[in-house]
Amino acid sequence: MADYPRAVHLFEVGPRDGLQNEAQILSLEDKLWFITGLIRAGIQDFEVGAFVRPDRVPQMADTALLYAAARKKRLLSSQKVRAWSLVPNEKGLERALEAGVTKIAVFTAATDAFARRNIGMSIDESLEVFGRMIQVAKSRSIQVRGYVSTAFGCPFEGKVAPKKALHVIEKLADLGVDQISIGDTIGVATPKQVDELMKPALKLIGPKKVAGHFHDTRGTALANALRSLEIGVRILDSSAGGLGGCPFAPSATGNLPTEDLVYMLNGMGIRTGIDLDQLCKVSLELAHRMGRSLSSRCVQTYAAQME
């Protein structure tokens, strides 16, 4: 039996990574309702949106307005609630600062092909830009999260060697990023690959800085999350209802559903601080507002029990 932790910290990506791939654009009111429900369910760290070009990701065009509305309702006033936003470049950072954001996330990849397709820069170019952005952020006491996408496989370059991802992880850590989310963007990873990348990453930057981000394209996200916990990862990204995918990776489907992950952890006696029933209610109502079902097995079961 593995030495599992007593508690695991979950980072909710539904309001950004989840919604950015939806054909239907949620209204500002629905997004505000969504994050309110997540907070009431016990979510403490979550993505609010992204300061990206609205012509490329129109689902995130109202992020500044969402921050203003959340502040007006005092949703972000508690020290226990931490809202993060993706900022892909210096222009995005300017917009985030104008909106009063206090926690940002930068985004690069383990492959140049994906980085260029996603943020219009090579890996090295992105790291150079991030270096300047992080200096500005740190001067204003803004925390920085870093995403390394396609860490296990790329839709354009195929399987990714662990050393390629580790190189980017190390560079981000050297720049002063507070936490690095290692992403299986197209859902190709297996527990063996998790071992091959996560173990050296944990040694390189320590468990307080490593997060696992798994997509469920091939049904392995929960197994990969479990293996991550067994080897020492203590932060996992997940998405309410299993929302997600990537607009720049055609084969990518949804993220690891938060509800399914919480159900597993609850059954193992591992604390998350999240009310599963309340979260299922939120995701089920979100599904109704979006007019489609969500991939979370727990949400589907909850819906069946409500009938």
HUQUIJO-V842704 format. One record per pair of residues at least 4 apart in sequence whose C-alpha atoms are under 6 Angstrom apart, sorted by the first residue. I is the first residue (numbers start at 1). J is the second residue. If there is no record, write none. Layout:
# HUQUIJO-V842704
i->(I/I)
j->(J/J)
This chain:
# HUQUIJO-V842704
i->(2/6/7/7/7/8/8/9/10/10/10/11/11/11/12/12/12/12/13/13/13/13/13/14/14/14/14/15/15/15/16/16/16/16/17/18/18/20/21/21/21/21/25/37/38/39/41/41/41/41/42/42/44/44/44/45/46/47/47/47/48/48/48/49/49/49/50/50/50/51/51/54/54/64/70/71/71/76/84/84/85/85/86/86/86/87/87/87/87/88/96/97/102/103/103/104/105/105/105/106/107/107/108/108/109/109/109/109/110/110/110/112/112/112/114/115/115/115/116/116/116/118/121/121/126/130/131/134/137/138/144/144/145/145/145/145/146/147/147/148/148/149/149/150/150/150/150/151/151/151/152/152/152/153/153/153/154/162/172/173/179/180/180/181/181/182/182/183/183/184/184/186/187/187/187/189/191/191/194/195/198/200/202/202/207/211/211/212/213/214/214/215/215/215/215/216/216/216/216/216/217/221/228/229/238/238/238/239/239/239/239/240/240/241/241/241/241/242/242/242/242/242/242/243/244/244/245/245/245/246/257/259/260/262/265/266/280/280/287/287/287)
j->(230/270/270/271/272/234/272/235/235/236/237/45/46/237/46/237/238/239/17/46/47/238/239/18/239/240/243/19/47/48/20/47/48/49/244/243/244/59/244/245/246/247/59/282/43/43/274/275/278/279/273/274/80/81/82/82/83/83/84/85/83/84/85/60/63/85/60/85/86/87/92/58/61/99/75/75/76/81/103/104/104/105/104/105/106/92/93/105/106/106/101/101/142/142/143/144/144/145/146/146/146/147/115/148/115/148/149/150/150/151/165/116/122/123/118/119/121/122/120/121/122/248/125/126/130/134/175/138/142/142/177/178/177/178/179/180/180/180/181/182/183/183/185/154/183/184/185/165/183/184/160/184/189/158/159/160/158/197/177/177/209/209/210/211/212/212/213/213/214/214/215/252/215/216/217/193/224/227/198/199/202/204/206/207/233/235/236/236/237/221/256/221/254/255/256/220/221/254/255/256/253/256/233/233/256/257/258/243/255/257/258/257/258/257/283/294/296/254/255/256/257/295/296/254/254/255/252/253/254/252/296/298/298/266/270/270/284/299/291/292/293)
